[in-house]
């Protein structure tokens, strides 16, 4: 017995020593990265991570980034990227140690990394032990992960604040709960900086070849300014940055029956508020039009979210609501009674893909739009694979037709009993490469090397986006609370703005609704980026 206790004691001592050594090595790797930006929030973290990294690369800062969203990616300083390998396909916050070790090998100026923790305690460990960020980003507070961080949005806000750096800086575009964030920042001696979305003009937003929001761009510009990168250079770097695989996108297809279809992938915005915001933006921009059809993909481990997607159907007022995945009943029952006749249940998660896709496409009009909401995993991935096989619609983008005088009465919901006993098994492999459809779409947008500028035509500006929600109480951050490590570190040298890249010679620009890009015009009034929401401008 004494021998067993001795073996146990020796093993514990070895583990303790190994843990101390690993922690010291990890902290040494962190010290080799002067600036560490940790991006946290509910929606848009991956896009903000890529925008921040692109803005810093534009300022000639050696920048490494890592995203976690739709597909985890390690982004090298030259903007090339590779999937993050995960043993057994399971995500774990401990993988951040390996990411920091790989990033430190570049001796970078900055590391921009997305927070992958959901539990409040893990968020605090991610900040205090794994990343120890110098600049934190808290993009927004939305209604998601309420079981872990809720039950109220105020609780979610306080949980997200656990990733704020002590004696550091935190950048946010959250207005409705700015006072809560300020209170938590004061408790950590953290300087809270408000990134005002209104400082991003429609002209600047038009320079992106993919959909993004002013809030995301404003946060990236604020981070870049804090690190000494001027506005025009940061914007050019963001334009050159490749988008995330889960970025809001619209594709145009032609079905086998010759029908025109505009498909909007809104799976990444899987909370009600973000879903409505994304779809309304696409409608306002004319990227999609009515008649509008909605696909809700259900998951057995996201029953509450399935119901939330059904509840927002009256706000969307679609022609039809197709429900896929399992259990479909969780979404259909949440649809208000007056809209439930528009729901079409396409069966459970074991239905043959060819069968349910054929039925879905057959009920679309000659020129309609289809919006996918909910969660991408399961039958949502199967649907994307089949849509990518459709022929692209290369016809001229004609103006959307006016709505018909009378809406045809859609068929009532048909519940088809399909045997579903297998639990949800994800089809999306987080450490595999991009899908062929994604590679072909962004093949000409990946290179980071500057190219010869090409003369581009003008396009119509974005409509002005009004901020939502009442302004938060005015709480001006203390300008004297700048951390010492930022005050002592000289600002990096800023290179001239990179010329606008164009498509390779002999090739047409990639198909998209907002091509070609237009370089932004310099602003005459450069507002301070760290103005609080309630402060007089």
DOZAPA-850620 format. One record per residue (C-alpha): residue number from 1; x, y, z. Coordinates in nm, 4 decimals. Each point is the difference from the previous one (the first is absolute). Example, Ala and Ser with C-alpha at 12.3 -4.5 7.8 and 13.67 -1.06 7.14 Angstrom:
1,1.2300,-0.4500,0.7800
2,0.1370,0.3440,-0.0660
This chain:
1,0.0000,0.0000,0.0000
2,0.2821,0.2386,0.0839
3,0.1462,-0.0681,-0.3430
4,-0.3266,0.0995,-0.1707
5,-0.0203,0.3223,0.1999
6,0.3593,0.0760,-0.0943
7,-0.0734,-0.0574,-0.3691
8,-0.3080,0.2234,0.0228
9,0.1974,0.2751,0.1736
10,0.2785,-0.0160,-0.2596
11,-0.2506,0.0147,-0.2876
12,-0.1733,0.3027,0.1532
13,0.3355,0.1725,0.0472
14,0.0932,-0.0686,-0.3637
15,-0.3328,0.1395,-0.1201
16,0.0423,0.3079,0.2185
17,0.3498,0.0656,-0.1294
18,-0.1108,-0.0564,-0.3609
19,-0.2898,0.2424,0.0484
20,0.2269,0.2694,0.1424
21,0.2477,-0.0436,-0.2847
22,-0.2765,0.0170,-0.2614
23,-0.1456,0.3124,0.1555
24,0.3381,0.1732,0.0102
25,0.0641,-0.0884,-0.3632
26,-0.3456,0.1243,-0.0968
27,0.0481,0.3303,0.1824
28,0.3405,0.0359,-0.1686
29,-0.1692,-0.0449,-0.3384
30,-0.2588,0.2624,0.0926
31,0.2757,0.2440,0.0951
32,0.1429,-0.0368,-0.3518
33,-0.3267,0.1452,-0.1402
34,-0.0190,0.3697,0.1019
35,-0.3676,0.0500,-0.0939
36,-0.2668,-0.2620,0.0559
37,-0.3575,0.0721,-0.1100
38,-0.2723,-0.2315,0.1359
39,-0.3332,0.0264,-0.1869
40,-0.3081,-0.0982,0.2010
41,-0.3738,0.0552,-0.0320
42,-0.3035,-0.1810,-0.1343
43,-0.0109,0.0662,-0.3728
44,0.2621,0.0952,-0.2587
45,0.3155,-0.1040,0.1886
46,0.1590,-0.1807,-0.2952
47,-0.0618,0.2897,-0.2394
48,0.1377,0.2521,0.2494
49,0.3079,-0.2170,0.0570
50,0.0717,-0.0034,-0.3736
51,-0.0689,0.3737,-0.0351
52,0.2321,0.0883,0.2895
53,0.2751,-0.2238,-0.1368
54,-0.0399,0.1489,-0.3472
55,0.0119,0.3562,0.1336
56,0.3223,-0.0692,0.1931
57,0.1576,-0.1776,-0.2976
58,-0.0813,0.3069,-0.2055
59,0.2098,0.2004,0.2463
60,0.3018,-0.2289,-0.0598
61,-0.0391,-0.1706,0.3353
62,0.0919,-0.3685,0.0089
63,-0.3383,-0.1394,0.1040
64,-0.1168,-0.3541,0.0719
65,-0.3697,-0.0788,0.0462
66,-0.2193,-0.2935,0.0914
67,-0.3777,-0.0382,-0.0466
68,-0.2330,-0.2522,0.1540
69,-0.3401,0.0596,-0.1658
70,-0.1422,-0.2039,-0.2874
71,0.3399,-0.1595,-0.0616
72,0.3038,0.0565,0.2229
73,0.2890,0.1554,-0.1939
74,0.3605,0.0973,0.0812
75,0.0877,0.3095,-0.2065
76,0.3680,0.0599,-0.0741
77,0.1598,0.3464,-0.0268
78,-0.0270,-0.0113,-0.3825
79,-0.3796,-0.0540,0.0280
80,0.0189,-0.3632,-0.1083
81,-0.1872,-0.2340,0.2294
82,-0.0424,-0.3628,0.0915
83,-0.2543,-0.2021,0.2007
84,0.0636,-0.0489,0.3699
85,0.0540,-0.3687,0.0721
86,-0.2080,-0.1304,0.2883
87,0.0511,-0.3476,0.1393
88,-0.3227,-0.1983,-0.0332
89,-0.1590,0.3148,-0.1443
90,-0.0719,0.1379,0.3476
91,0.0530,0.3693,0.0757
92,0.1773,0.0799,0.3267
93,0.1325,0.3275,0.1377
94,0.3334,-0.1719,0.0696
95,0.0719,0.0191,-0.3735
96,0.0741,0.3697,0.0547
97,0.3346,-0.1028,0.1532
98,0.1094,-0.1570,-0.3281
99,-0.1292,0.2997,-0.1967
100,0.2057,0.2389,0.2134
101,0.3082,-0.2211,-0.0414
102,-0.0381,0.0016,-0.3809
103,-0.0649,0.3739,-0.0045
104,0.3045,0.0778,0.2154
105,0.2219,-0.1790,-0.2525
106,-0.0622,0.2912,-0.2404
107,0.1119,0.2590,0.2606
108,-0.3118,0.1984,-0.0949
109,-0.1025,0.3499,0.0922
110,-0.3561,-0.1104,0.0747
111,-0.2171,-0.3052,0.0521
112,-0.3736,0.0323,-0.0687
113,-0.1891,-0.2987,0.1364
114,-0.3668,-0.0848,0.0370
115,-0.1303,-0.1064,0.3398
116,-0.1248,-0.3580,-0.0189
117,-0.1320,-0.0308,0.3548
118,-0.3712,0.0153,0.0828
119,-0.0125,-0.0802,0.3712
120,0.0729,0.3141,0.2059
121,0.2712,-0.1747,0.2042
122,0.1748,-0.1200,-0.3162
123,-0.0166,0.3502,-0.1467
124,0.1857,0.1312,0.3024
125,0.2600,-0.2783,-0.0220
126,0.0389,0.0652,-0.3725
127,0.0880,0.3613,0.0770
128,0.2029,-0.0308,0.3197
129,0.1963,-0.3187,-0.0772
130,-0.0050,-0.0713,-0.3740
131,0.0018,0.3333,-0.1891
132,0.0557,0.2807,0.2538
133,-0.1153,0.2510,-0.2585
134,0.1164,0.3592,-0.0045
135,-0.3013,0.1126,-0.2045
136,-0.3375,-0.1660,0.0417
137,-0.2902,0.0205,-0.2432
138,-0.3586,-0.0520,0.1141
139,-0.1949,0.0392,-0.3211
140,-0.3621,-0.0339,0.1155
141,-0.2435,-0.1540,0.2469
142,-0.2694,-0.2125,-0.1638
143,-0.2515,-0.2657,0.1042
144,0.2022,-0.3193,-0.0309
145,0.1552,-0.2609,0.2318
146,-0.2482,0.1044,0.2681
147,0.0294,-0.3374,0.1728
148,0.3702,0.0602,0.0656
149,0.0171,0.3798,0.0393
150,-0.3614,0.1067,0.0629
151,-0.2798,-0.0020,0.0716
152,-0.0218,0.3748,-0.0741
153,0.1934,0.2138,-0.2450
154,0.1483,0.1919,0.2925
155,0.1430,-0.3280,0.1274
156,0.1407,-0.0723,-0.3465
157,0.1676,0.3412,-0.0030
158,0.1650,-0.0583,0.3379
159,0.1127,-0.3474,-0.1046
160,0.1648,0.1342,-0.3140
161,0.1774,0.2638,0.2075
162,0.2082,-0.2737,0.1601
163,0.2214,0.0147,-0.3079
164,0.0861,0.3681,0.0604
165,0.3729,0.0531,0.0659
166,0.0897,0.1398,0.3395
167,0.1897,0.3298,-0.0311
168,-0.0563,-0.0197,-0.3757
169,-0.2336,0.1267,-0.2698
170,-0.3350,-0.1383,-0.1167
171,-0.1703,0.1072,-0.3251
172,-0.3741,-0.0443,-0.0467
173,-0.2794,0.1000,-0.2361
174,-0.2721,-0.1029,0.2478
175,-0.2225,0.2983,0.0756
176,-0.3051,-0.1342,0.1855
177,0.2024,-0.1443,0.2902
178,0.2963,0.2334,-0.0073
179,-0.0601,0.0993,0.3610
180,0.0373,-0.3620,0.1159
181,0.3184,-0.0393,-0.2005
182,0.1345,0.3240,0.1466
183,-0.0738,-0.1190,0.3527
184,0.1828,-0.3277,-0.0610
185,0.2898,0.1814,-0.1682
186,0.0396,0.2329,0.2981
187,0.0224,-0.3024,0.2303
188,0.2927,-0.1277,-0.2078
189,0.1678,0.3393,-0.0452
190,-0.0621,-0.0503,-0.3718
191,-0.0409,0.2910,-0.2388
192,-0.3255,-0.0519,-0.1943
193,0.0079,0.1425,-0.3539
194,-0.3195,0.0423,-0.1998
195,0.0233,-0.0640,-0.3749
196,-0.2726,0.2132,-0.1529
197,-0.1484,-0.1685,-0.3104
198,-0.0983,0.3421,-0.1396
199,0.3648,0.0819,-0.0620
200,-0.0016,-0.2584,-0.2823
201,-0.1416,0.1552,-0.3157
202,-0.2069,-0.1722,-0.2665
203,0.2822,0.0730,-0.2422
204,0.2475,-0.1908,0.2163
205,-0.2387,-0.2904,0.0516
206,-0.0480,-0.0258,-0.3752
207,0.3662,-0.0920,-0.0414
208,-0.0617,-0.3525,0.1319
209,-0.0813,-0.2734,-0.2491
210,-0.1898,-0.1880,0.2716
211,-0.2676,0.0964,0.2502
212,0.1048,0.1479,0.3303
213,-0.1357,0.2476,0.2529
214,0.1120,0.3447,0.1035
215,0.0391,-0.1200,0.3592
216,0.2600,-0.2586,-0.1042
217,0.1956,0.2468,-0.2116
218,-0.0132,0.2651,0.2734
219,0.1486,-0.2419,0.2538
220,0.2845,-0.0948,-0.2349
221,0.0735,0.3662,-0.0752
222,0.0075,0.0792,0.3716
223,0.2436,-0.2823,0.0736
224,0.2189,0.1107,-0.2904
225,0.0065,0.3603,0.1222
226,0.0940,-0.1098,0.3512
227,0.3001,-0.1762,-0.1548
228,0.1039,0.2931,-0.2165
229,-0.1385,-0.1070,-0.3399
230,-0.1649,0.2849,-0.1909
231,-0.3559,-0.0314,-0.1270
232,0.0573,-0.0284,-0.3752
233,0.2746,-0.2587,0.0404
234,-0.2139,-0.2049,0.2405
235,-0.2961,0.0084,-0.2384
236,0.2124,-0.1166,-0.2911
237,0.1305,-0.2874,0.2096
238,-0.3562,-0.0985,0.0872
239,-0.1033,0.0070,-0.3654
240,0.2850,-0.2393,-0.0799
241,-0.0818,-0.2408,0.2852
242,-0.1728,-0.3239,-0.1082
243,-0.3497,-0.0427,0.1470
244,-0.1040,-0.2697,0.2428
245,-0.1669,-0.3158,-0.1399
246,-0.3098,0.0860,0.2046
247,-0.0234,0.3571,-0.1282
248,-0.3417,0.1266,-0.1058
249,-0.0254,-0.0802,-0.3699
250,-0.2497,-0.0098,-0.2859
251,0.0277,-0.2358,-0.2960
252,-0.2064,-0.0039,-0.3188
253,-0.1005,-0.3345,-0.1485
254,-0.2172,-0.1469,-0.2720
255,-0.2006,-0.3097,0.0980
256,-0.0327,-0.3007,-0.2344
257,-0.3499,0.1273,-0.0895
258,0.1439,0.3355,-0.1119
259,-0.1118,0.1992,0.3051
260,0.2212,0.2827,0.1248
261,0.1000,-0.0200,0.3634
262,0.1855,0.2357,0.2314
263,0.1294,-0.1873,0.3024
264,0.1130,0.1783,0.3180
265,0.2029,-0.2011,0.2512
266,-0.0902,0.1533,0.3385
267,0.0870,-0.3102,0.2030
268,0.2852,0.1798,0.1780
269,-0.2422,0.2509,0.1583
270,-0.1846,-0.2568,0.2077
271,-0.1679,0.2248,0.2556
272,-0.3299,0.1800,-0.0778
273,0.1317,0.3564,0.0149
274,0.3000,-0.0622,-0.2252
275,-0.2082,-0.2069,-0.2427
276,-0.2539,0.2781,-0.0474
277,0.2751,0.2603,-0.0309
278,0.1779,-0.1969,-0.2721
279,-0.3123,-0.0766,-0.2034
280,-0.1308,0.3575,0.0212
281,0.3378,0.1299,-0.1172
282,-0.0055,-0.2344,-0.2999
283,-0.3533,0.1115,-0.0879
284,0.0889,0.3688,0.0344
285,0.3053,-0.0419,-0.2227
286,-0.1945,-0.1901,-0.2642
287,0.2238,-0.3041,0.0379
288,-0.3135,-0.2088,0.0474
289,-0.3586,0.0854,-0.0831
290,-0.3533,-0.1216,0.0441
291,-0.1601,-0.2485,-0.0372
292,0.2106,-0.1143,0.2950
293,0.0241,-0.3603,0.1186
294,0.1610,-0.1119,0.3271
295,0.1706,-0.3272,0.0931
296,0.0281,-0.0834,0.3714
297,0.2507,-0.2749,0.0804
298,-0.0775,-0.1671,0.3350
299,0.2391,-0.1811,0.2310
300,-0.0953,-0.2289,0.2886
301,0.2509,0.1712,0.2323
302,-0.1260,0.3498,-0.0884
303,-0.3736,-0.0372,0.0600
304,-0.0313,0.3442,0.1579
305,0.1752,0.1641,-0.2963
306,-0.2269,-0.1886,-0.2420
307,-0.2974,0.1611,0.1710
308,0.1602,0.3446,-0.0113
309,0.0381,-0.0296,-0.3770
310,-0.3677,-0.0907,-0.0303
311,-0.1060,0.2980,0.2103
312,0.1584,0.2570,-0.2350
313,-0.1913,-0.1230,-0.3070
314,-0.2640,0.2792,0.0275
315,0.2785,0.2606,-0.0157
316,0.1311,-0.1581,-0.3227
317,-0.3447,-0.0577,-0.1585
318,0.1250,-0.2720,-0.2375
319,-0.1869,-0.1734,-0.2805
320,0.0834,-0.3431,0.1411
321,0.1914,-0.1372,0.2973
322,0.1855,-0.3251,-0.0663
323,0.0986,-0.1915,0.3137
324,0.2816,-0.2536,-0.0232
325,0.1956,-0.1914,0.2621
326,-0.1342,-0.1440,0.3223
327,-0.2185,0.0618,0.1933
328,-0.1964,0.2110,-0.2502
329,-0.2899,0.0266,0.2446
330,0.2080,0.2256,0.2274
331,0.0102,0.2681,-0.2707
332,-0.3466,-0.0495,-0.1510
333,-0.1786,0.0205,0.3363
334,0.1754,0.3325,0.0725
335,-0.1309,0.1577,-0.3222
336,-0.3094,0.2119,0.0782
337,-0.3265,-0.1630,-0.1059
338,-0.0762,0.2480,-0.2785
339,0.3333,-0.0817,-0.1704
340,0.0066,-0.3722,0.0695
341,-0.1813,-0.0857,-0.3252
342,0.3089,0.1174,-0.1889
343,0.2224,-0.2577,0.1704
344,0.1129,-0.3058,-0.1960
345,0.1559,-0.2823,0.2017
346,0.2544,-0.1771,-0.2211
347,0.0452,-0.2910,0.2385
348,0.2588,-0.1075,0.2513
349,0.3768,-0.0028,-0.0110
350,0.0185,-0.3436,-0.1631
351,-0.1999,0.0871,-0.3087
352,0.1748,-0.0519,-0.3319
353,0.1667,0.3328,-0.0988
354,-0.0952,-0.0332,-0.3663
355,-0.3641,-0.0428,0.0995
356,-0.0369,0.2950,0.2368
357,0.2072,0.2337,-0.2218
358,-0.2135,-0.0858,-0.3028
359,-0.3156,0.0745,0.1977
360,0.1430,0.3272,0.1305
361,0.1066,0.1296,-0.3418
362,-0.3265,-0.1053,-0.1625
363,-0.2016,0.2328,0.2256
364,0.2010,0.3128,-0.0808
365,-0.1229,0.2651,-0.2418
366,0.1574,0.0921,-0.3353
367,0.2147,0.2748,0.1614
368,0.0167,-0.0178,0.3783
369,0.2368,0.0214,0.2933
370,0.0823,-0.2673,0.2557
371,0.1450,0.0830,0.3434
372,0.1530,-0.2697,0.2228
373,-0.0182,0.0617,0.3760
374,0.0544,-0.2026,0.3156
375,0.3177,-0.2062,0.0186
376,0.2164,-0.1307,-0.2815
377,0.0757,-0.3455,0.1404
378,-0.1919,-0.3059,-0.1145
379,-0.2391,0.0406,-0.2906
380,0.1088,0.3629,-0.0424
381,0.3394,-0.1212,-0.1234
382,-0.1686,-0.2479,-0.2341
383,-0.2166,0.2759,-0.1441
384,0.3030,0.2229,-0.0634
385,0.1776,-0.2855,-0.1783
386,-0.2938,-0.0557,-0.2350
387,-0.0525,0.3701,-0.0682
388,0.3689,0.0371,-0.0887
389,-0.0541,-0.2569,-0.2758
390,-0.2653,0.2173,-0.1714
391,0.0934,0.2021,-0.3055
392,0.0911,0.3628,0.0813
393,-0.2279,0.2753,-0.1215
394,0.2163,0.2154,-0.2285
395,-0.2865,0.2083,-0.1379
396,-0.0227,0.3744,0.0417
397,-0.1205,0.1132,0.3396
398,-0.3420,0.1376,-0.0888
399,-0.1963,0.2087,0.2522
400,-0.2199,-0.2009,0.2284
401,-0.3592,-0.0256,-0.1140
402,-0.2737,0.1575,0.2032
403,-0.1832,-0.2184,0.2443
404,-0.3065,-0.1790,-0.1387
405,-0.3393,0.1410,0.0856
406,-0.1160,-0.3153,0.1725
407,0.2203,-0.2496,0.1779
408,-0.0691,-0.3576,-0.1114
409,-0.1083,-0.2135,0.2889
410,0.2855,-0.2423,0.0748
411,-0.0607,-0.3601,0.0830
412,-0.0641,-0.0822,0.3612
413,0.2745,-0.1523,0.2078
414,0.0467,-0.3671,-0.0744
415,0.1642,-0.2019,0.2715
416,0.1850,-0.2990,-0.1375
417,0.0982,-0.2570,0.2587
418,0.3584,-0.1030,-0.0635
419,0.1862,-0.2310,0.2352
420,0.2573,0.2059,0.1917
421,0.1775,-0.1743,0.2828
422,0.3602,0.0936,-0.0703
423,0.1234,0.2971,0.1988
424,0.1448,0.2990,-0.1796
425,0.3298,-0.0803,-0.1670
426,0.1743,0.3035,-0.1577
427,0.0937,-0.0290,-0.3647
428,0.2209,0.3083,0.0034
429,0.3561,-0.1043,0.0835
430,0.1597,0.3034,0.1718
431,0.3529,-0.0893,-0.1084
432,-0.0693,-0.0740,-0.3651
433,0.0541,0.2453,-0.2839
434,-0.2544,0.2324,-0.1547
435,-0.2795,-0.1392,-0.2127
436,0.0498,0.0149,-0.3810
437,-0.2794,0.2576,-0.0308
438,0.1751,0.2296,0.2476
439,0.3396,-0.0463,-0.1648
440,-0.1371,0.0818,-0.3446
441,-0.1858,0.3039,0.1245
442,0.2900,0.1628,0.1800
443,0.2851,-0.1326,-0.2139
444,0.0768,0.3479,-0.1326
445,-0.0325,0.1736,0.3363
446,0.2573,-0.2028,0.1954
447,0.3361,0.1496,-0.1121
448,0.1383,0.2553,0.2372
449,0.2791,0.1236,-0.2306
450,-0.0816,0.3487,-0.1351
451,-0.0984,0.0116,-0.3657
452,-0.0261,0.2727,-0.2601
453,-0.3051,0.2193,0.0677
454,-0.2831,-0.0269,-0.2485
455,-0.2443,0.2763,-0.0910
456,-0.3377,-0.0894,0.1454
457,-0.3489,0.1223,-0.0650
458,-0.2155,0.1674,0.2579
459,-0.2764,-0.1812,0.1783
460,-0.2914,0.1222,0.2035
461,0.0778,0.0698,0.3653
462,-0.1317,-0.2081,0.2834
463,-0.3146,0.1322,0.1627
464,0.0635,0.1692,0.3308
465,-0.0322,-0.2374,0.2934
466,-0.1637,0.1553,0.3004
467,0.1238,-0.1176,0.3387
468,-0.2488,-0.2081,0.1909
469,-0.0936,0.0346,0.3610
470,0.0175,0.2996,0.2320
471,0.3347,0.1580,0.0728
472,0.1652,-0.1147,0.3186
473,0.0693,0.2462,0.2817
474,0.2976,0.2183,-0.0642
475,0.3071,-0.1465,0.1665
476,0.3167,0.1443,-0.1365
477,0.3049,-0.2260,0.0473
478,0.2842,0.1490,0.1990
479,0.2673,0.1135,-0.2508
480,0.2691,-0.0306,0.2656
481,-0.0596,-0.3743,0.0413
482,0.2208,-0.1090,-0.2872
483,0.2039,-0.3070,0.0922
484,0.3726,0.0446,0.0262
485,0.0905,-0.2655,-0.2531
486,-0.1828,0.1971,-0.2691
487,0.1436,0.3306,0.1052
488,0.3582,-0.1266,-0.0028
489,-0.0162,-0.1958,-0.3234
490,0.0689,0.2190,-0.3046
491,-0.2621,-0.0026,-0.2730
492,0.0933,-0.2223,-0.2934
493,0.1067,0.1573,-0.3226
494,-0.2892,0.0557,-0.2413
495,0.0517,-0.0758,-0.3654
496,-0.1804,0.1782,-0.2847
497,-0.3426,-0.1364,-0.0850
498,0.0127,-0.3152,-0.2055
499,-0.1364,0.0377,-0.3544
500,-0.3406,-0.1494,-0.0682
501,0.0419,-0.3589,-0.1226
502,-0.1685,-0.1025,-0.3231
503,-0.0692,-0.3331,-0.1665
504,0.2840,-0.1731,-0.1851
505,0.0504,0.0872,-0.3601
506,-0.2378,-0.1759,-0.2362
507,-0.2454,-0.0952,0.2732
508,-0.3320,0.1510,0.0865
509,-0.0661,0.1254,0.3509
510,-0.1755,-0.2516,0.2279
511,-0.3764,-0.0063,-0.0173
512,-0.1602,0.2037,0.2754
513,-0.2598,0.2675,0.0625
514,0.2443,0.2620,0.1205
515,0.2793,-0.0238,-0.2559
516,0.2039,0.1900,-0.0887
517,0.1536,0.1509,0.3116
518,0.0256,0.3749,0.0279
519,0.2839,0.1558,0.2016
520,-0.1376,0.2070,0.2899
521,0.0216,0.3763,-0.0028
522,0.1848,0.1710,0.2880
523,-0.2223,0.1469,0.2669
524,-0.0134,0.3715,0.0642
525,-0.1037,-0.0497,0.3606
526,0.2045,-0.2611,0.1851
527,-0.1928,-0.0712,0.3178
528,0.1699,-0.1444,0.3042
529,-0.0541,-0.3748,0.0064
530,-0.0175,-0.0396,0.3745
531,-0.3002,0.2255,0.0501
532,-0.2543,-0.1456,0.2391
533,-0.3594,-0.0564,-0.1232
534,-0.1491,0.2720,0.2137
535,0.2688,0.2626,-0.0586
536,-0.0890,0.3092,-0.2007
537,0.1535,-0.0112,-0.3487
